[in-house]
Amino acid sequence: MSTNIPTHSPEARAKPSPPDAQDSPLSPRERAFRKLVDAHYETLWSYASFLTRNRHATEDVTHQAFLIAFDRIAAGRAPTGDSGRWLRGVARNLVKRWWRERRKLAQDVVDALGEVLDAADHAATQVQQVELNHALAVCLDKLKAEDRRLISLRYADGRRITAIAEQSYQNAATLRVRLHRLRNALRKCVEKRTAGGTPA
């Protein structure tokens, strides 16, 4: 691990793993949990940090939220719809408890703050989703046709990398590296556009 990563950043902490994960192949529920963590860990960490302004509380809230998510997945009740929004809701409830127990805020104050956060999250989610969809469409359009097809096969059609490799007579490991680079390129492009760096 690099020593120049701040201890308060999400990169400085190990992402939560399924409680019963072993070296053996992951079960479907463990894969679902890993996918959830990979997609939302850094965003949820930043959200918890914004609400608590406390490094230890941020760590606790983030990891507890993902443990709750794992319990839901293990029980066959995985979050549906916008899982990021669901995780933020879990985090807000944990933060409200932290406000009461550690910050000693009155219940009516906690409830009022919670209502404001709920309303803001709902409005922001709607606006951000439109912006993200448009930015992603623009960024995808900038890719080469063969790269767009690879992204579509893997994420739109849900094809396994090994199946894509067999169909296209390519090496699966090479495709994994290529997909990783494409995801990073798309992420940077979308982040730049949604941050106002380039008009969409």
N, C-alpha and C positions, 0 to 999 in steps of 0.2 A: 504493500500500500504506500502511495506517495506520501511523504512527510509534509508536503506543502499544502495539503488540503485542510481548510479550517475545520476545527472540531465541531462547529455548529452546522456545518453543511451536511446535506443528506449523503453526499459521496463518502463522508468520513465514517459512516455507520454501515454495518452489515445489514443488508436487506433481510427482513424476516423470511424464514423458510417454513414449510409445513412442519408442525410440531413432531410428526412421526416420520419425517423424511429419512430415508436410508440411502446407501450407495446403490441399491437395486433400482431398476427402472421405475420412474414415477408412475403412480396410479393416475387415473383421469382426474380425480379431485385435486391431487397435488399439482398436476399440470395446470388446471384451472386457477389454482391459487398462485402459482408462479407467474402465470400470464397477468393476473390482476396486479400483483406486486410490481412487475416490470412496467406495466402501463401507467401506474398511478403513484408509485412510492415517492418520487421526488416532488411531485405536485402536492401530494397530501402533506408531506413534511413541511413544505413552504407555507401551506395554508395553516397548519397547526402552529408554526413559528409566528406567523402574523397575528394569530389570535392570543397566544400566550406570552410572547416576548420572553420566553424562558427556555433555555436549551434543554434542561432535564424534562420539563413538562412536554416540550415538543416531541422528544424521543418517546416518552411514555404514551402520549396520545396517539402518535403514529403507529406504534407497535401494537397497542391495544386495539386500535381500529382494525388492523389487519388480522389480529387473532379472532376478533368477532366475525370478520369476513370468512376466515377459515372454518370456524364453527358452523356458519351458515352453509358453506359449501359442503362440509362433511355431513351435514344433516340433510343434504339434498335440496336445500333452499337457497341456492346461489342467487345473489342480486341480479335482477333483470333490468333491462333498459339501460339507463345511464349509470354505470357502476361508479364512475368518478363522483357523480353527484350524491349517490348513496353513501359512499365513503366519507364525503364531506359532512353529510348529515350525522353520521356516526361520530365523526371527530367533533362536531359542534356539541353534541350531547356530552361527550367526555370532557370537553373544555368547560361547559357550563357546570359540570360537577366539580371540576378543578377550581373554577371561580368561587363556588360556594365553600368548598372545603379548605382551599389553600389561600385564596385571596380574601375570604370572609365577606364576600359580597352578599347583600340581602337577596332573598329569593325573588322579590318583585323586580329588582334591578337585573338579576340574571335573566329572568323571563323576558324583560323588555329588550335587553341586548340580543337575546336569542331570536326574538321575533324580527328584529332589524336584520340580523344576519341571514335568517331564512328568506326574507323578502329579497334581500340584495343578491343572494345566491341564485334564486329563481330567475330574476331579471338578467343577471350576468350570464347565466347558463344559456338562455335563449339567444342573447346577442352574440356571445362568443361562438356558439355552435354555427350560426350563419356565417360569421367571419372565418371560422376555421374551415368550413366546408368549401367556401369560395377560394380561400388561400390554397387549400390542398389541391383543388381542381386546377388552379393556375400552375402550381408547382409540378403536378403530374404531367401537365401538358408540355412542360419544358424538357421532360425526359425523352430519351430515344424511344422509338416505337417498341424495340425489343425489351427495353427495361420496363416500359408501361405494361407490356404483356406479362412479364415475369411477376410484377407486383399484383396484377389482376388475378393470375393463376393462383398465387399463394394466398392472398388476403381477401379477394372478392369471391373466388371460387372455393377457397379452403383446401386447395390441393397440397398434398405432402411434398416436401422438397425432394424426397427420393423418387416419387412418381413423376415430378416435373423433370428431374434429371434423366430418368429412363426414357421419357417421351422425347426429350430434346437431345439425347445422346451426349449429355454433359456430366461432369463430375459433381456429385452432391455437395462435397465440401467446398468446391469452387462456387457453387450457387449460393451456399450459406454466406460465404464471405461477400459475394456480390449483393445479396439481399441486405446484409448488414450495412454495407456502404450506401446502398440506395435509401434505406431507412434514415440513416444519418443525414444524407443530403436533403431528403424531404423534410425532416424535422427542422434543420437549419433554415431551409427556405420558408417554411410555414412560420417559424418563429420570427424571422426577419419581416415578413409581410404583416403579421398580426401585431408586431411591435411598431409598425409604422415606418419601417426602414425602406420599403418599396411599395408604392401604391399598387393595390390589387386591382 
